[in-house]
Amino acid sequence: MAKGVKIGITGLPSAGKTQALIRVIEMLENEEWVVGGMITEPITKKGKRVGFNVKDWMTKEEDVLAHVKFDSKIKVGKYGVDTDALERIGVKAIEKATEEAEIIVIDEVGKMEVESKKFVQVVKKALETDKSIILTLHKKSRNPLLQDIRRRDDVRILEVTPINRMLLPYKIMKLMRGEML
């Protein structure tokens, strides 16, 4: 595995960023790599998205990050955001991965997550390590953290689309191994 490979997966909402990332994580773990960090998963009810969970990939601990029924001072679209849940689960997961994992995953650097100063700090710290890191990135946000990540010379940005969503994890694995630079 190449050292310090940094990949950003971007795409429109529901394009398959998280699914592509989870497929890459499964492939890495099949090769015995220790992967850690945070994942966000949609909460659906009767086929409609009503919120998002935040999950620590290593411990599988999770909590509700955002929900249509949350009355929060932080709103992103129709969702109320619980930054305490993000910091309790997600930030801790990234800190733990930075210390203990071989590969760090952060899903997602998006509008909800950047509302937390602790999240922004831990992402910046993770990017400064020499560990490989895979992040999913909100496509259209102009948040300073997202703009900084997109401008970095050491982060390769790949876009997931309905057409490439099945092949992208294999391309990412090649990049992780240093086969395609």
MARBA-3410 file (N, C-alpha, C, O; in Angstrom, 1 decimal):
181
0.9,-1.2,0.0,0.0,0.0,0.0,0.9,1.2,0.0,1.8,1.3,0.8 ~ 0.6,2.2,-0.9,1.3,3.4,-0.9,1.1,4.2,0.4,0.0,4.1,1.0 ~ 2.1,5.0,0.8,1.9,5.7,2.1,1.4,7.1,1.8,1.8,7.8,0.9 ~ 0.5,7.6,2.7,0.1,8.9,2.6,-0.8,9.3,1.4,-0.8,10.5,1.0 ~ -1.5,8.3,0.8,-2.4,8.6,-0.3,-3.6,9.3,0.3,-4.2,8.8,1.2
-4.0,10.4,-0.3,-5.2,11.2,0.2,-6.2,11.3,-1.0,-5.9,11.9,-2.0 ~ -7.4,10.8,-0.8,-8.4,10.8,-1.8,-9.7,11.4,-1.3,-10.1,11.1,-0.2 ~ -10.2,12.3,-2.1,-11.5,12.9,-1.8,-12.5,12.4,-2.8,-12.3,12.5,-4.0 ~ -13.6,11.9,-2.4,-14.7,11.4,-3.2,-15.8,12.4,-3.2,-16.3,12.7,-2.1 ~ -16.2,13.0,-4.3,-17.2,14.0,-4.3,-18.3,13.5,-5.3,-18.2,12.5,-6.0
-19.4,14.2,-5.2,-20.6,13.9,-6.1,-21.8,14.5,-5.5,-21.8,15.1,-4.4 ~ -22.9,14.5,-6.3,-24.1,15.1,-5.9,-24.7,14.3,-4.8,-24.4,13.1,-4.6 ~ -25.7,14.9,-4.0,-26.4,14.1,-3.0,-27.0,12.8,-3.6,-27.6,12.9,-4.7 ~ -26.9,11.7,-2.9,-27.4,10.4,-3.3,-26.7,9.8,-4.5,-27.2,8.9,-5.1 ~ -25.5,10.3,-4.9,-24.8,9.8,-6.0,-24.1,8.5,-5.7,-23.8,7.7,-6.6
-23.9,8.2,-4.4,-23.2,7.0,-4.0,-21.9,7.1,-3.4,-21.1,6.2,-3.4 ~ -21.6,8.3,-2.8,-20.3,8.6,-2.2,-20.0,7.6,-1.1,-19.0,6.9,-1.0 ~ -21.0,7.5,-0.2,-20.8,6.6,1.0,-20.8,5.2,0.6,-19.9,4.4,1.1 ~ -21.6,4.7,-0.4,-21.6,3.4,-0.8,-20.2,3.0,-1.5,-19.7,1.9,-1.2 ~ -19.6,3.9,-2.2,-18.3,3.7,-2.8,-17.3,3.6,-1.7,-16.4,2.7,-1.8
-17.4,4.5,-0.7,-16.4,4.5,0.4,-16.5,3.2,1.1,-15.5,2.6,1.4 ~ -17.7,2.7,1.5,-17.8,1.5,2.2,-17.3,0.3,1.4,-16.7,-0.6,2.0 ~ -17.5,0.3,0.1,-16.9,-0.8,-0.7,-15.4,-0.8,-0.7,-14.8,-1.8,-0.5 ~ -14.8,0.4,-0.7,-13.3,0.5,-0.6,-12.9,0.0,0.8,-11.9,-0.7,0.9 ~ -13.6,0.4,1.8,-13.2,0.0,3.2,-13.3,-1.6,3.3,-12.4,-2.2,3.8
-14.3,-2.2,2.7,-14.4,-3.6,2.7,-13.3,-4.3,2.0,-12.7,-5.3,2.4 ~ -12.9,-3.7,0.8,-11.8,-4.2,0.1,-10.4,-4.1,0.9,-9.6,-5.0,0.9 ~ -10.3,-2.9,1.5,-9.1,-2.7,2.3,-9.0,-3.7,3.5,-8.0,-4.3,3.8 ~ -10.2,-3.9,4.2,-10.2,-4.8,5.3,-10.0,-6.3,4.9,-9.4,-7.1,5.6 ~ -10.4,-6.6,3.7,-10.2,-7.9,3.1,-8.7,-8.2,2.9,-8.2,-9.3,2.9
-7.9,-7.1,2.7,-6.5,-7.2,2.6,-5.8,-6.9,3.9,-4.6,-6.7,4.0 ~ -6.6,-7.0,5.0,-6.1,-6.9,6.4,-5.6,-5.5,6.8,-4.7,-5.4,7.7 ~ -6.0,-4.5,6.2,-5.7,-3.1,6.6,-6.6,-2.7,7.7,-7.8,-3.0,7.7 ~ -6.1,-1.9,8.7,-6.9,-1.4,9.8,-7.4,-0.1,9.4,-6.7,0.9,9.2 ~ -8.7,0.0,9.2,-9.4,1.2,8.8,-10.2,1.8,9.9,-10.9,1.0,10.6
-10.2,3.1,10.1,-10.9,3.7,11.2,-11.4,5.1,10.7,-10.9,5.7,9.8 ~ -12.4,5.6,11.5,-12.9,6.9,11.2,-14.4,6.9,11.3,-15.0,6.1,12.0 ~ -15.0,7.9,10.6,-16.5,8.0,10.8,-17.2,7.9,9.4,-16.7,8.2,8.4 ~ -18.4,7.4,9.5,-19.3,7.2,8.3,-20.6,7.8,8.7,-21.1,7.7,9.9 ~ -21.3,8.4,7.7,-22.7,8.9,7.9,-23.6,8.0,7.1,-23.3,7.7,5.9
-24.7,7.6,7.7,-25.6,6.7,7.0,-27.0,7.4,7.0,-27.4,7.9,8.0 ~ -27.7,7.3,5.9,-29.0,7.9,5.9,-30.0,7.1,6.7,-29.9,5.9,6.8 ~ -31.0,7.8,7.3,-32.1,7.2,8.1,-33.3,7.4,7.1,-33.6,8.5,6.8 ~ -33.9,6.3,6.8,-35.1,6.4,5.9,-36.3,5.8,6.6,-36.2,4.9,7.4 ~ -37.4,6.4,6.2,-38.7,6.0,6.7,-39.7,6.0,5.6,-39.9,7.0,4.9
-40.2,4.8,5.3,-41.1,4.7,4.1,-40.5,5.2,2.8,-41.1,5.8,2.0 ~ -39.2,4.8,2.7,-38.5,5.2,1.4,-38.0,6.6,1.3,-37.5,7.0,0.3 ~ -38.3,7.4,2.3,-37.9,8.8,2.3,-36.8,9.1,3.4,-36.8,8.5,4.5 ~ -35.8,9.9,3.0,-34.7,10.2,3.9,-35.2,11.2,4.9,-35.8,12.2,4.6 ~ -35.1,10.8,6.2,-35.5,11.7,7.3,-34.4,12.1,8.2,-34.6,12.9,9.1
-33.2,11.6,8.0,-32.1,12.0,8.8,-30.8,11.2,8.5,-30.7,10.5,7.5 ~ -29.8,11.4,9.3,-28.5,10.8,9.1,-28.0,10.3,10.5,-28.1,11.0,11.5 ~ -27.4,9.1,10.5,-26.6,8.6,11.7,-25.2,8.9,11.4,-24.7,8.9,10.3 ~ -24.4,9.1,12.5,-23.0,9.2,12.5,-22.5,7.9,13.2,-22.9,7.6,14.3 ~ -21.5,7.3,12.6,-21.0,6.0,13.1,-19.5,5.9,13.1,-18.8,6.3,12.2
-19.0,5.4,14.2,-17.5,5.1,14.4,-17.3,3.8,13.7,-17.8,2.7,14.1 ~ -16.5,3.8,12.6,-16.3,2.6,11.9,-15.6,1.5,12.7,-16.0,0.3,12.5 ~ -14.7,1.8,13.6,-14.0,0.8,14.4,-14.8,0.2,15.5,-14.9,-1.0,15.6 ~ -15.5,1.1,16.2,-16.3,0.6,17.4,-17.7,0.2,17.0,-18.4,-0.5,17.8 ~ -18.2,0.7,15.9,-19.6,0.6,15.4,-20.6,1.4,16.3,-21.8,1.3,16.1
-20.1,2.2,17.2,-20.9,3.1,18.0,-21.6,4.1,17.1,-20.9,4.6,16.2 ~ -22.8,4.4,17.3,-23.5,5.4,16.4,-24.5,6.2,17.1,-25.0,5.8,18.2 ~ -24.9,7.3,16.5,-26.0,8.2,17.1,-26.6,9.0,15.9,-26.0,9.0,14.8 ~ -27.7,9.6,16.2,-28.3,10.4,15.2,-27.6,11.8,15.1,-27.6,12.6,16.0 ~ -27.1,12.1,13.9,-26.5,13.4,13.6,-27.5,14.5,13.2,-27.4,15.6,13.7
-28.5,14.1,12.4,-29.4,15.1,11.9,-30.8,14.4,11.7,-30.8,13.2,11.3 ~ -31.8,15.1,11.9,-33.2,14.5,11.7,-34.2,15.6,11.4,-34.0,16.8,11.8 ~ -35.2,15.3,10.6,-36.2,16.3,10.2,-37.0,16.7,11.5,-37.5,17.8,11.5 ~ -37.0,15.9,12.5,-37.8,16.2,13.7,-36.9,16.9,14.8,-37.5,17.2,15.8 ~ -35.6,17.1,14.6,-34.8,17.7,15.6,-35.1,19.2,15.5,-35.1,19.9,14.5
-35.3,19.8,16.7,-35.5,21.2,16.9,-34.1,21.7,17.3,-33.8,21.7,18.5 ~ -33.3,22.2,16.4,-31.9,22.6,16.6,-31.7,24.0,16.1,-32.3,24.4,15.1 ~ -30.8,24.7,16.8,-30.5,26.1,16.2,-29.7,25.9,15.0,-29.5,26.9,14.2 ~ -29.1,24.8,14.7,-28.4,24.5,13.4,-29.3,23.7,12.5,-29.6,22.6,12.8 ~ -29.6,24.3,11.4,-30.5,23.7,10.4,-29.7,23.6,9.1,-29.1,24.6,8.7
-29.7,22.5,8.4,-29.2,22.3,7.1,-30.3,21.7,6.3,-30.7,20.6,6.4 ~ -30.9,22.5,5.4,-32.0,22.1,4.7,-33.2,21.9,5.6,-33.5,22.7,6.5 ~ -33.8,20.7,5.5,-34.9,20.4,6.4,-34.5,19.7,7.7,-35.3,19.3,8.5 ~ -33.1,19.5,7.9,-32.6,18.7,9.0,-32.1,19.6,10.1,-31.4,20.6,9.9 ~ -32.5,19.3,11.3,-31.9,19.8,12.5,-30.6,19.0,12.8,-30.7,17.8,12.7
-29.5,19.7,13.2,-28.2,19.0,13.3,-27.8,19.0,14.8,-27.9,20.0,15.5 ~ -27.4,17.8,15.3,-26.9,17.6,16.6,-25.4,17.5,16.6,-24.8,16.5,16.4 ~ -24.7,18.7,16.8,-23.3,18.7,16.7,-22.6,17.9,17.9,-21.5,17.5,17.8 ~ -23.4,17.8,19.0,-22.9,17.0,20.2,-22.7,15.6,19.8,-21.7,15.0,20.1 ~ -23.7,15.0,19.0,-23.5,13.6,18.6,-22.3,13.5,17.6,-21.6,12.5,17.7
-22.2,14.5,16.7,-21.0,14.5,15.8,-19.7,14.5,16.6,-18.8,13.7,16.2 ~ -19.6,15.3,17.6,-18.4,15.4,18.3,-18.1,14.2,19.2,-17.0,13.7,19.4 ~ -19.2,13.6,19.8,-19.1,12.5,20.7,-18.7,11.2,19.9,-17.9,10.4,20.4 ~ -19.3,11.0,18.7,-19.0,9.8,17.9,-18.0,10.1,16.8,-16.9,9.5,16.8 ~ -18.3,11.0,15.9,-17.5,11.3,14.7,-16.1,11.8,15.0,-15.1,11.3,14.5
-16.0,12.9,15.8,-14.7,13.5,16.1,-13.9,12.5,16.9,-12.7,12.3,16.6 ~ -14.4,11.8,17.8,-13.7,10.8,18.6,-13.2,9.7,17.6,-12.1,9.2,17.8 ~ -14.0,9.3,16.7,-13.7,8.2,15.7,-12.5,8.6,14.9,-11.6,7.8,14.6 ~ -12.5,9.9,14.4,-11.4,10.4,13.6,-10.1,10.5,14.5,-9.0,10.1,14.0 ~ -10.2,11.0,15.7,-9.0,11.0,16.6,-8.5,9.6,16.8,-7.3,9.4,16.8
-9.3,8.7,17.1,-8.9,7.3,17.3,-8.2,6.7,16.1,-7.2,6.0,16.2 ~ -8.8,7.0,14.9,-8.3,6.5,13.7,-6.9,7.1,13.4,-6.0,6.4,12.9 ~ -6.8,8.4,13.7,-5.5,9.1,13.5,-4.4,8.4,14.3,-3.2,8.4,13.9 ~ -4.7,7.9,15.5,-3.8,7.3,16.4,-3.6,5.8,16.1,-2.4,5.3,16.1 ~ -4.7,5.1,15.8,-4.6,3.6,15.8,-4.8,2.9,14.5,-4.3,1.8,14.3
-5.4,3.6,13.5,-5.7,2.9,12.2,-4.6,3.1,11.2,-3.7,4.0,11.4 ~ -4.5,2.3,10.2,-3.6,2.5,9.1,-4.1,3.4,8.1,-3.4,4.2,7.4 ~ -5.4,3.4,7.9,-6.1,4.2,6.9,-7.3,4.9,7.6,-8.1,4.3,8.3 ~ -7.4,6.2,7.4,-8.5,7.1,8.0,-9.5,7.3,7.0,-9.3,7.7,5.8 ~ -10.8,7.2,7.4,-11.9,7.5,6.5,-12.8,8.6,7.2,-13.1,8.5,8.4
-13.2,9.5,6.4,-14.1,10.6,6.9,-15.3,10.8,5.9,-15.1,11.3,4.9 ~ -16.4,10.4,6.4,-17.6,10.5,5.5,-18.7,11.2,6.4,-19.3,10.6,7.3 ~ -18.9,12.4,6.2,-18.7,13.3,5.1,-18.2,14.6,5.6,-18.6,15.0,6.7 ~ -17.4,15.3,4.8,-17.0,16.7,5.1,-18.1,17.5,4.3,-18.0,17.7,3.1 ~ -19.2,17.8,5.0,-20.3,18.4,4.4,-20.9,19.6,5.2,-20.3,20.0,6.2
-22.0,20.1,4.8,-22.6,21.3,5.4,-22.9,21.1,6.9,-22.7,22.0,7.7 ~ -23.4,19.9,7.2,-23.8,19.6,8.6,-22.5,19.5,9.5,-22.5,20.1,10.6 ~ -21.5,18.8,9.0,-20.4,18.5,9.8,-19.5,19.7,10.1,-19.0,19.9,11.2 ~ -19.4,20.6,9.1,-18.5,21.8,9.3,-19.1,22.8,10.2,-18.5,23.8,10.5 ~ -20.3,22.6,10.7,-20.9,23.4,11.8,-20.2,23.2,13.1,-20.3,24.0,14.0
-19.4,22.1,13.2,-18.6,21.8,14.4,-17.2,22.3,14.3,-16.5,21.8,13.4 ~ -16.7,23.2,15.2,-15.3,23.6,15.1,-14.4,22.5,15.4,-13.3,22.3,14.8 ~ -14.8,21.6,16.3,-14.0,20.4,16.7,-13.8,19.5,15.5,-12.7,18.9,15.3 ~ -14.9,19.3,14.7,-14.8,18.5,13.5,-13.8,19.1,12.5,-13.0,18.4,12.0 ~ -13.9,20.4,12.3,-13.0,21.0,11.3,-11.6,20.9,11.8,-10.7,20.6,11.0
-11.3,21.0,13.1,-9.9,20.9,13.6,-9.4,19.5,13.4,-8.3,19.3,13.0 ~ -10.3,18.5,13.7,-9.8,17.1,13.7,-9.5,16.6,12.2,-8.6,15.8,12.0 ~ -10.3,17.2,11.3,-10.1,16.8,9.9,-8.8,17.4,9.4,-8.0,16.8,8.7 ~ -8.5,18.7,9.8,-7.3,19.3,9.4,-6.1,18.6,10.0,-5.1,18.4,9.3 ~ -6.2,18.1,11.2,-5.1,17.4,11.9,-4.9,16.0,11.2,-3.8,15.6,10.9
-6.0,15.4,10.8,-5.9,14.1,10.1,-5.2,14.2,8.8,-4.4,13.4,8.4 ~ -5.5,15.3,8.1,-4.9,15.6,6.8,-3.4,15.8,6.9,-2.7,15.7,5.9 ~ -2.9,16.3,8.0,-1.5,16.6,8.2,-0.7,15.3,8.6,0.5,15.4,8.6 ~ -1.3,14.2,8.8,-0.6,13.0,9.1,0.0,12.4,7.9,-0.4,12.8,6.8 ~ 0.9,11.4,8.0,1.4,10.7,6.8,0.6,9.5,6.5,1.0,8.6,5.7
-0.6,9.3,7.1,-1.4,8.2,6.9,-2.3,8.4,5.6,-2.5,9.5,5.3 ~ -2.7,7.3,5.0,-3.6,7.4,3.9,-5.0,7.8,4.5,-5.4,7.4,5.5 ~ -5.7,8.6,3.7,-7.0,9.1,4.1,-8.0,9.1,2.9,-7.6,9.6,1.8 ~ -9.2,8.7,3.2,-10.2,8.8,2.1,-11.4,9.6,2.8,-11.9,9.3,3.8 ~ -11.8,10.7,2.1,-12.8,11.6,2.6,-13.9,11.6,1.5,-13.6,11.6,0.3
-15.2,11.8,2.0,-16.2,12.1,1.0,-16.5,13.6,1.2,-16.5,14.1,2.4 ~ -16.7,14.3,0.1,-16.8,15.8,0.2,-18.1,16.3,-0.5,-18.4,15.8,-1.6 ~ -18.7,17.2,0.2,-19.9,17.8,-0.3,-19.5,18.5,-1.6,-18.5,19.2,-1.6 ~ -20.3,18.3,-2.7,-19.8,18.8,-4.0,-19.9,20.3,-4.1,-19.0,20.9,-4.7 ~ -20.9,21.0,-3.6,-21.2,22.4,-3.9,-20.8,23.3,-2.8,-20.8,24.6,-3.0
-20.6,22.9,-1.6,-20.3,23.8,-0.5,-19.1,24.7,-0.7,-18.1,24.2,-1.2 ~ -19.2,25.9,-0.3,-18.1,26.8,-0.4,-17.4,27.1,1.0,-16.7,28.0,1.2 ~ -17.7,26.1,1.9,-17.1,26.2,3.2,-15.6,26.3,3.1,-15.0,25.6,2.3 ~ -14.9,27.1,3.9,-13.4,27.2,3.9,-12.7,25.9,4.0,-11.7,25.7,3.3 ~ -13.1,25.0,4.8,-12.5,23.7,5.0,-12.5,22.9,3.7,-11.5,22.3,3.2
-13.7,22.8,3.1,-13.9,22.1,1.8,-13.0,22.8,0.7,-12.4,22.1,-0.1 ~ -13.0,24.1,0.7,-12.2,24.8,-0.3,-10.7,24.5,-0.1,-9.9,24.2,-1.1 ~ -10.2,24.4,1.2,-8.8,24.1,1.5,-8.5,22.7,1.0,-7.4,22.5,0.4 ~ -9.4,21.7,1.3,-9.1,20.4,0.9,-9.0,20.2,-0.6,-8.1,19.6,-1.1 ~ -10.0,20.9,-1.3,-10.0,20.8,-2.8,-8.7,21.5,-3.4,-8.2,21.0,-4.5
-8.1,22.4,-2.7,-6.9,23.1,-3.2,-5.6,22.4,-2.9,-4.6,22.7,-3.5 ~ -5.7,21.5,-2.0,-4.4,20.8,-1.6,-3.8,20.0,-2.8,-4.5,19.3,-3.5 ~ -2.5,20.1,-2.9,-1.8,19.3,-3.9,-1.8,17.8,-3.7,-1.6,17.0,-4.6 ~ -1.9,17.5,-2.4,-1.7,16.0,-2.0,-3.1,15.3,-1.9,-3.1,14.1,-1.5 ~ -4.2,15.9,-2.3,-5.5,15.2,-2.3,-6.0,15.1,-3.7,-6.1,16.0,-4.5
-6.2,13.8,-4.1,-6.8,13.5,-5.4,-8.3,13.5,-5.3,-8.8,12.7,-4.5 ~ -9.0,14.3,-6.1,-10.4,14.4,-6.0,-11.0,13.6,-7.1,-10.7,13.7,-8.3 ~ -12.0,12.7,-6.8,-12.6,11.8,-7.8,-14.1,12.0,-7.6,-14.6,12.1,-6.5 ~ -14.9,12.1,-8.7,-16.3,12.3,-8.6,-17.0,11.0,-8.9,-16.7,10.3,-9.9 ~ -18.0,10.7,-8.0,-18.8,9.5,-8.2,-20.1,9.9,-8.9,-20.7,10.9,-8.6
-20.4,9.1,-10.0,-21.6,9.4,-10.7,-22.4,8.0,-10.9,-21.8,7.0,-10.6 ~ -23.6,8.1,-11.3,-24.3,6.8,-11.5,-23.6,5.9,-12.5,-23.7,4.7,-12.4 ~ -22.8,6.5,-13.4,-22.1,5.7,-14.5,-20.9,5.0,-13.9,-20.6,3.8,-14.2 ~ -20.1,5.7,-13.0,-18.9,5.1,-12.6,-18.9,4.5,-11.1,-17.9,4.0,-10.6 ~ -20.1,4.6,-10.5,-20.2,4.2,-9.1,-19.7,2.8,-8.8,-19.2,2.6,-7.7
-19.9,1.9,-9.7,-19.5,0.5,-9.5,-18.0,0.3,-9.7,-17.4,-0.6,-9.0 ~ -17.4,1.1,-10.6,-16.0,0.9,-10.9,-15.1,1.8,-10.0,-13.9,1.4,-9.8 ~ -15.6,2.9,-9.5,-14.8,3.8,-8.7,-14.0,3.1,-7.6,-12.9,3.4,-7.4 ~ -14.7,2.2,-6.8,-13.9,1.6,-5.7,-12.6,0.9,-6.2,-11.6,0.9,-5.5 ~ -12.7,0.3,-7.4,-11.5,-0.4,-7.9,-10.4,0.6,-8.3,-9.2,0.3,-8.1
-10.8,1.7,-8.8,-9.9,2.8,-9.2,-9.2,3.3,-7.9,-8.0,3.5,-7.9 ~ -10.0,3.5,-6.9,-9.5,4.0,-5.6,-8.5,3.0,-5.0,-7.5,3.4,-4.5 ~ -8.8,1.7,-5.1,-7.9,0.7,-4.6,-6.5,0.8,-5.4,-5.5,0.6,-4.7 ~ -6.6,1.0,-6.7,-5.4,1.1,-7.4,-4.6,2.3,-7.0,-3.3,2.2,-6.8 ~ -5.3,3.4,-6.7,-4.6,4.6,-6.3,-4.0,4.4,-4.9,-2.9,4.8,-4.6
-4.7,3.7,-4.0,-4.2,3.4,-2.7,-2.9,2.5,-2.7,-2.1,2.7,-1.9 ~ -2.9,1.7,-3.7,-1.7,0.8,-3.9,-0.5,1.5,-4.6,0.6,1.0,-4.7 ~ -0.8,2.7,-5.1,0.2,3.5,-5.8,0.3,3.0,-7.3,1.3,3.3,-7.9 ~ -0.7,2.3,-7.8,-0.6,1.8,-9.1,-1.0,2.8,-10.2,-0.5,2.7,-11.3 ~ -1.8,3.8,-9.8,-2.2,4.8,-10.8,-2.0,6.2,-10.1,-2.6,6.5,-9.2
-1.0,6.9,-10.7,-0.7,8.2,-10.1,-0.8,9.3,-11.1,-0.6,10.5,-10.8
END
